[in-house]
Amino acid sequence: MMREILGVAQDGSGVERRWFHDEYFDLFVWQTDQGETTSFQLCYGVDSNERALVWRKDQGWFQDGKPSVEPVPRKNPGTARAPARLAGADATDSDPIDSIASRFESAAGNLPDVIRTAVAARLREYAEQTTVTARRTKVRRAAWQENMPDSD
């Protein structure tokens, strides 16, 4: 289960930064004073080849990390390709985003309802996307996302 990391550095922009963590996910959320989620970064595979699905209210989706899609081999050049697969998903899963979304749903039980609902809705939206921009081949974290604050 994800738990909230307290003591996250804030930047005074009027948007609160929140961090939730478990052994597989790091979820970084930017939330207004009214509780609206304006952006989030769902990092997964934290202990291995970290990847991130990023959603921003004003920009939509993009991915960071290992190549965002695994190519689907073609038997005959010139034939249409099957839909791209989400990197890191179970190769036997016919709908790879479902494996990430399902794992998130299982881990999100302790999240505040408004955040759990917003992220789950965006993940369902992501599943409907045909293309998503890949930005970088390595997930880059801001300084405040690098180390958990002291819990003293």
SULDATA-V404216 format. One line per field, one symbol per residue. ss: DSSP state (H for helix, E for strand, - for the rest). Layout:
BEGIN
ss=???
END
This chain:
BEGIN
ss=--EEE---------EEEEEEE---EEEEEEEE----EEEEEEEE------EEEEEE---EEEEEE---EE--------------EE---------HHHHHHHHHHHHHHH--HHHHHHHHHHHHHHHH----EEEE------HHHH------
END
